[in-house]
């Protein structure tokens, strides 16, 4: 009876659209599986909820769910209640992998915690004889944040070598693999190489529904940082075309384009999205959104007098009358983004995020100066 009830709850939530409604349904199913103490469903529902939060909700809110999965798996394995089936082991490794990525969104988590999780992940991959590609990728990303570029490059080399083996990998998504190659090429300042690597992601079969939006957004922001107005326009237009139908679309991720070509659209996105951003635990997304908001408002200051804007009351810059000076408001958001960047950089021991802010600001200034001459 319990099995059929939990199966029905599963069938219900997988039929729902991604996002808040599916998250609530998965939370209800998780609660019921706990009440019935059904070990298989307790693990499955936690895995499914963590994945939904990670990809379609608040990435940081996946962390406590991930921690519960890991604790349940390890405890029941130790007391002999659970057999480590292939599916459960794969889920365990996936949760460890996601935990390291969620770490990047929360600056308050100490580096010692990342190191412990990294060691646990490495040991688990060895114990269950999985390939190490996903571990190497996580190391590459973290080492860049720590300013260890040469060491990061060595892990990328090992990642590429691992891709040539027939080992089972924790993540075997072809689209995700290709996106990582694009990002690496851009880190190497190889624009032509990045464009070439991106071609499969922009074709008829990208291999992953998330990657077309991600790679277009990456090229748009990279164009902005390089001061390429034409690049921002090219990739921003392609993103705008996907805005109404791509389930991964986010109007706040178009602010770099809107800052140059459609200020009114960008201001509407800020009004409609900031409360959602503030409600998330994900400080990396908040940092990005605050920085992009600052740069758009900086552009607005060149062409508009003080204007009316509806902002969330919990913002420190909130005004009851809704009247704001765009230059002052831009500076406020920049300073708030800087505070977040400093927390990340203090934790990582290198000014990675502060440098990224300076690059974005310099690129925008370069394009603005060019158009004003």
N, C-alpha and C positions, 0 to 999 in steps of 0.2 A: 504493500500500500504506500509506504513512504517513498519507495523507489519511483513509483508511477507519479506521485505528487511532485517530487523534485524534477523528474523528467518533464512534466508538464510546465513547471516554472521555467525550466531551461528552454523548452520549445517556445514559450511566450516571449522571453527576452531576446532570443536571437532573431525574432521576427520584427522587433522594434527598430526604428532608425537609431543610428549612433548618436550618442550625446546624453543629455540629462535624463530623459525618460528611460533609456536602456540602463543607465547607471542605477537609477532608483529600483528598477526591477531586479537587477543583479544583487543589489544590497538586500532586498527582501528574500531572494532565493538563498543568499549566503546565511542570513539569519535563521531561516527555516532549516537549512542543512545542519547548522550548529545545534538547534533545538532537538533534532532527530539524531544527532551524533553520528551522522553518516560520513565516514572518513573520506571516501572517494569524492562525494559531492562537496564536502568542506574544502578540499583542495581545489577541485575543478572550479567552483564558484569564486574562490579567491583569485585564482589565476585569471578567470574571465573578467572579473571586476577590475583587477589591476591593469589588464591590457586595455580595457575601455577607458579608464581614467588616464592612462598613459598616452593613448593616441587620440582620444576624443573628448577628454575632460580637462582635469587639472593634473598635469604630470606629477607634481609633487605629492598630491593626495594619494597616489598609488603606493607611496612608501610604507605606511602602516599596514596596508593589505599585503604587500610583499613580505614584510617582516613576519606577519602571522603565518603566511604560507611556509616560509622557511622554518619557523619554530615548530609548526605542526608536523612537517615532513621529517625534520631531524629527530624530534621526540618519539614519534611513532616508529621510525626506523630503528632507533636505539632500543626501544622496549619490545621489539619484535612483533608489534601489532600490524606492521605494514610491510609488504613486499615491494621493493623498488622496481616497479614495472617501467618499461621504456617510456611510457607517457608521463608518469610521475617524475621520473628522473629528468626528462626533457623540460617539464614544467619547473622543477627545482632550479635547474641551470638557467632557465629563462628569467626566473625571478632574481637570481643573483646578478645576471647581466643587466637587468632593468634597474636594480638597486644602485649600481655604479653610475648609470646615466641620470637617475633621479638626483643623485648626489650633486650633480652639476647645477641643479636648480635652487639649491638651498645653501646659502653661504654660511649659515650658522652651524652647519654640520662640520665638525673638526676633521682635519686631514687624517688624524689617527683612525677615525672610523672608516674612512675610505680605504686605508691601507689594510685594515683587518678584513674588510669585505673583499678586497682584491685578493688577499691570500686565500680566503675561503673559496672564492670562485676558481682560482688556479688549482687548488687541491681537489675540488669537486670535478673539474674537467679531467684531471689526471686519473682520479679514482674511477670515473665512469667512461674513460677512454674516448673523450670527445676531442674534436679539433680545437685549436687555440686561436682561431682567427678573430673571434669576437673579443677575447681578452686582449689581443694585440691592438685591436681598434680602440678599445677603451683606454689603453695605456697611451696610445698616440694622442688622443684627444686631451687627456689630462696633462701630459707632458708639454703640449703646446701652451696650456694655461699656466704652467709652471715656468715657461720660458726655456725649456730644454729642447730646442728645435732639432739638434743633431741626434739626440737620443730618441726623439719621437720618430725621426726618419728611419732609424734602425728598426723600430717596431713596425713601421709601414712596410719595410722590406720583408720582414718576417710574415706580415699579414698577406702580402702578395704570394709569397712562397706557399703559405698554408692554403691559399685558394687553388693551388695546382694539385693538391692532394685529393684523395677520395675519402677523407675523414668526415664523419658526421659533425656538422657545425651547429652551434646553438641557434644561430639565425642563418637561414639559408635563402633569404629573399634576394633574388637577382637584382631587383630595383634598388634595394638598400646597399648592396655591394657596389653597384655602379655609381650611386650617389657619393659614396665614400671616395671613389676614384676621382670624381669631379672635384670634390672638396680638396683632396690632396693636391691635385694639379693647380688649383688656385693658391693654395698655401705655398707652392713652389713658384708662384708667379708665372705659370704657364697657361695663359688665357686660351691659346689655340688648342692646347691639349685638353683643357677642361671642356671646351665646346665640343671637341670630338668625342670625349667620353660621355657627354650628355646626350648625344644623338639617340641612343636606344631609349632613354627616358622620355623623349619627346615624340616618339613614334607611335605606331598603332598598338604596340604591346610593351608598355613600360615595365612590366614585371611586378609592379607595386603601385597601388592607386594613390599613395601618398607622395611619391617622388616627383611627378611632373610639377606640382605646385611648389614643392620644396626647392627643386633645382632652378626654376624660373625666378623664385624669390631670391635665391642665393646669387644668381647672375645680376639681378636688378640692384641689390644692395652692394655687391662688389663693384658694379659700374659706378654707383654713387660714390663709393669710397675712392675710386680712381679718378673721379671728376669727369666721367663720361656721360654727358647729357643724352647723347644718342642711345647709349646702352640702357640707361634708366627708362627712356621712352620705349625702346623696343621690347624689353622684357616686362615692363610695367603694363604695356598694352595687352600683352599675352595673358598676364594675370587678370587684368580687368575682364577679359573675355570669358574667364573661367569663374568669375566671382559668383554668378547666380546658380551654377550647377555643380561645381566641384565641392565635395563634402569636406575637403581640407581647407577651403578658402576662408580667409579672415581679412576683413576690410582694413584692420589695423596694420596688416602687413603690406598694404599698398601705399602707406604714407610717404615713402620715398618718392614714388611716382606722383602722388597728389601734390606734394610740396612744390613740384615744378610745373605740373600741367593741369591740376584740378583742385585748387585750394578748397572750394566749397564742399566737394566730396570728402576730402580729408577731414574737414572740421565736423561734418556730420558723423563720420566714423568715430571720431574722438568722443563726441557727445553720446553716441549710442553704445560705446564699448568700454569706456574707462571704469564704469562701476563693476562690470564683469571682471576686468583685469585686477581691480583692487580686491575682489573676492577670492582670488586664487592664492594658493600658497607658493606658486611658482615665481620666485623672485627673478629668475633669468628672463622670463617672459615680461615681467614688469619692467625690468631694466631696458629691454629692447623697446617696449612700447613707449616708455617715458622718453627715451632718447629720440625715437622717431617723431613723437609729438613735439618735442622741443625744436627739432629741425624744421618741421612743417610750420610751426608758429613763428620761427625766425624768418621764414620766407613770407609769411603773412604780414609781418611787421614792415616789409618793404613796400607793400601795396595797400594796406588797410590801416585806417585809424582804429582807435579802441572800438571793440565790437562786443556784441552780446553772445554769450556762450553758456550752455547749461552743463555744469560740471557736478560731480558727486560732492555731497556736503562733507564727506570725510577727508577730502583733500585739504591740505594746509593752506592752499591758495584760494580756497572757495570764497566767493563774494555773494552776498544775498541778492544784490541787484543784477548779478550776471554780467556786469560790464568789466571787461578786461583789456589791459594794454597788451597787445601781442608780444612785444619785445620783453616786457617784464614776465609775462607768463611763460615764454620760451625759456628764460633764464631759470625760472623756478623749476620747471621740469628737468632742465639739464642738471641742475644741482642735485635734485632728487635721484636722477639716474647715476650721477657721480657717486653719491653716497652708497648706492647698491654696488657699483663697480668696485669701490674701495673695499667693501666687505669681502667680495669674492677674491680680490687681489691680495688682501691681507691673509686670507686663508691659504691661498695658493702660493704666496711668496713671490709674486711677479705681477707687474702692472698690465696684464693682458687685456682686461676689459677697459681700463682707462686709456690704453693705447688705441683700442678699437673706437672709443668715443672720439678721440682726437682725429683719427683717420676719417671717420664719417663727417665730422665738422669741417675738416679741411677740404674734403671732396665736394661738399655742398658749397662751400665758399668759393672754390675754384669755378664751379659752374655758374654761380651767381655773379661773380666778378666778370666772367666772360660775356654774359648776356647784358650786363649793364654798361659795358664799354661801347 
